[in-house]
Amino acid sequence: MTESNQSVSAKQVRDAVALGKKTSKTAFPNPMREDCPNSSTLRAMAYRDPRLTLKDLPVSHVVTCSPCFQEYARLRRMSILMRSIQVTAASLAVLAVLFAAVRVVWNYTRGRGEPSISQKRQPGPQSRAANPQPRAPIAPLAMTVDLASFSPTRGDEAKDSPNKIHLPPKLLRVSFLLPIGMEPGDYALRLKDSAGIVLKEAHLMGRLNNGVTSVEVDLDFSTASRGSFSLMIRPPALRWRTFPVLVE
């Protein structure tokens, strides 16, 4: 068999195509852009517009005009990139739909109470231990404190005052009966520890009941260290009044 009758290998074809591309890219300068097709035609050719017929494709000009060939090559790369992005987006959309379908089926199965394989294998006591019931919230202890029997102080005098409000170390809901003369309205409340750190700050509505104005607030001493605190109350448009508190 002679050399002329031997079949051409795939590598030889690739080498010939690469050589043709390299030649078309640089070997045919056309600075005046004579007889060049417009950019829309090159774009349609690069994006494989199905509306173009074989006669409409300026193939013979593109392969013999380096500027047109370079523009076509650039547009073709953009076309391939856009196609890859579209395929990736479509794949992600399909995966999202499948994931949503699995979630719906799983929720439906769980809603019907059908046990899973792991639940079937576990004995009853272990299942209860693996899913402990949440504890019921602890209701605050209701208390009423009549502040009329406590003299308000200023500054550090609250720490040294012998007349203190005694409260237990629990979660409390305290109704403070305010001294005579305090009118209903918007009250500010602040609770500080012995170091002056604010532990509680709230705005409360003072309400009149049987001639006495009172405010209600939740105070949590269940996790606080026992000791002295300062309860500060500011009536509407007046200055702060401080009452010493002892948690024991």
C-alpha positions in Angstrom: 0.0 0.0 0.0 1.4 3.4 -1.0 1.7 6.3 1.3 -0.9 8.3 -0.8 -3.5 5.6 -0.1 -3.0 5.4 3.7 -5.8 6.8 5.9 -5.4 10.1 7.6 -5.2 9.9 11.4 -7.2 12.0 13.8 -4.1 13.8 14.9 -3.2 14.7 11.4 -6.7 16.2 11.0 -6.4 18.2 14.2 -3.0 19.5 13.2 -4.3 20.5 9.8 -7.3 22.3 11.4 -5.0 24.1 13.9 -2.7 25.2 11.0 -5.6 26.5 9.1 -6.8 28.5 12.0 -3.4 29.9 12.7 -3.0 30.8 9.0 -6.5 32.4 8.8 -5.8 34.4 12.0 -2.7 36.2 10.8 -1.9 35.5 7.2 -4.7 37.6 5.5 -4.5 41.2 6.8 -7.3 43.4 5.6 -6.8 46.8 7.2 -9.4 48.5 5.0 -12.0 45.8 5.8 -12.9 45.4 2.1 -16.0 43.3 1.4 -16.3 42.3 5.1 -19.7 41.2 6.4 -21.2 43.2 9.2 -20.9 42.2 12.9 -24.5 40.9 13.1 -23.8 38.4 10.3 -20.6 37.2 12.0 -22.5 36.9 15.3 -25.3 34.9 13.7 -22.7 32.7 12.1 -20.8 32.2 15.5 -24.0 31.5 17.4 -25.3 29.1 14.8 -28.4 31.0 13.9 -30.8 28.5 12.3 -32.3 31.2 10.1 -29.0 31.5 8.1 -28.8 29.3 5.0 -25.5 27.9 3.7 -25.5 30.6 1.0 -25.8 33.3 3.7 -22.6 32.1 5.5 -19.6 34.2 4.4 -17.3 31.2 5.1 -15.0 31.8 2.1 -14.4 35.4 3.1 -13.9 34.7 6.9 -11.1 32.1 6.2 -9.3 34.6 3.9 -9.7 37.7 6.1 -7.8 37.7 9.3 -9.8 40.6 11.0 -13.1 38.8 10.3 -11.7 35.4 11.4 -10.5 36.9 14.7 -13.8 38.5 15.3 -15.7 35.3 14.4 -13.4 33.3 16.7 -14.1 35.7 19.6 -17.8 35.5 19.1 -17.7 31.8 18.8 -15.9 31.5 22.2 -18.6 33.7 23.8 -21.3 31.5 22.3 -19.7 28.3 23.7 -19.4 30.0 27.1 -23.0 31.2 27.2 -24.1 27.7 26.2 -22.1 26.2 29.1 -23.7 28.7 31.5 -27.2 27.8 30.2 -26.6 24.1 30.6 -25.3 24.6 34.1 -28.3 26.7 35.1 -30.7 24.1 33.7 -28.9 21.4 35.6 -29.2 23.3 38.9 -32.9 24.0 38.3 -33.5 20.3 37.8 -31.6 19.5 41.0 -33.6 22.1 42.9 -36.9 20.6 41.6 -35.8 17.1 42.6 -34.7 18.3 46.1 -38.1 20.0 46.6 -39.9 16.9 45.5 -37.9 14.7 48.0 -38.6 17.2 50.8 -42.4 17.1 50.0 -42.4 13.3 50.0 -40.4 13.1 53.2 -42.7 15.6 55.0 -45.8 13.8 53.8 -44.4 10.5 55.1 -43.4 12.0 58.4 -46.8 13.6 58.7 -48.6 10.3 58.3 -46.6 8.9 61.2 -44.9 6.2 59.3 -41.7 5.2 61.2 -38.4 5.3 59.5 -36.0 2.3 59.4 -33.9 3.7 62.2 -37.0 4.2 64.3 -38.2 0.7 63.7 -34.9 -0.8 64.9 -34.8 1.2 68.2 -36.7 0.0 71.2 -39.2 2.1 72.9 -37.2 3.4 75.9 -34.3 4.4 73.7 -36.6 6.3 71.3 -37.9 8.3 74.2 -34.4 9.0 75.5 -33.3 10.2 72.1 -36.2 12.7 71.9 -36.6 14.2 75.4 -39.7 16.3 75.9 -39.0 20.0 76.3 -39.5 21.4 79.8 -42.5 23.5 80.5 -41.6 27.2 81.1 -41.4 28.2 84.7 -44.1 30.6 85.7 -42.9 33.7 87.6 -43.7 34.0 91.2 -46.2 36.8 91.8 -45.3 39.3 94.5 -46.6 42.7 95.7 -44.2 45.2 97.2 -45.5 48.4 98.8 -42.8 51.0 98.2 -44.6 53.5 100.5 -42.9 51.7 103.5 -39.4 52.2 101.9 -37.6 55.5 101.8 -36.0 56.3 98.5 -32.3 57.2 98.6 -29.7 58.8 96.3 -26.5 57.4 94.9 -24.5 55.1 97.2 -26.9 55.7 100.1 -28.9 52.8 98.8 -26.1 50.3 99.7 -25.9 51.4 103.3 -29.7 51.9 104.0 -30.9 49.4 106.6 -34.5 49.5 105.2 -34.2 47.2 102.1 -36.6 45.4 99.9 -36.1 41.6 100.5 -36.7 39.4 97.4 -36.1 35.7 96.9 -33.6 34.3 94.3 -36.3 33.3 91.8 -38.1 34.5 88.6 -40.5 37.1 89.9 -43.4 39.1 88.7 -43.5 42.0 91.1 -46.2 44.6 91.4 -44.7 47.7 93.0 -47.2 49.9 94.8 -45.8 53.4 94.4 -45.8 56.0 97.2 -48.7 58.4 97.6 -48.5 61.2 95.2 -47.1 59.3 92.2 -49.5 59.8 89.3 -50.3 57.3 86.5 -48.2 57.5 83.4 -45.0 56.3 81.7 -42.5 55.1 84.3 -38.8 54.1 83.7 -37.3 51.3 85.8 -33.7 50.3 86.1 -32.1 47.5 88.2 -28.4 47.6 89.0 -26.1 45.2 90.8 -23.6 46.1 93.5 -21.0 47.0 90.9 -23.3 49.4 89.1 -24.0 47.1 86.1 -27.5 47.5 84.7 -29.3 44.2 84.8 -32.8 45.3 83.8 -34.1 48.4 82.1 -37.8 48.9 81.1 -40.5 51.4 80.5 -43.7 50.6 82.4 -47.2 52.0 82.5 -48.3 53.2 85.9 -51.9 52.3 86.5 -54.2 53.7 89.2 -56.2 51.2 91.2 -58.1 52.0 94.4 -56.3 55.3 94.6 -52.8 53.7 94.4 -50.5 53.8 91.4 -48.7 50.6 90.6 -46.3 49.2 88.0 -45.7 45.5 87.2 -42.4 44.1 86.0 -40.7 40.7 85.7 -37.3 40.4 87.5 -35.2 37.3 87.1 -33.0 36.6 90.2 -32.8 32.8 89.6 -29.3 33.0 88.1 -28.0 36.1 89.8 -25.7 36.1 92.7 -27.3 36.8 96.0 -26.6 40.2 97.5 -27.5 43.9 97.2 -29.1 45.6 94.3 -30.5 49.0 93.5 -34.0 49.5 92.1 -34.4 52.8 90.4 -37.8 54.2 89.4 -38.3 57.5 87.6 -41.9 58.9 87.7 -43.1 61.0 84.7 -41.1 64.2 84.3 -39.4 63.7 87.7 -36.0 62.5 88.9 -34.9 59.0 89.6 -35.8 57.4 93.0 -33.6 54.6 94.3 -34.7 51.8 96.6 -32.2 49.3 98.1 -32.9 45.6 97.3 -31.5 42.5 99.0 -31.7 39.1 97.4 -31.3 36.3 99.9 
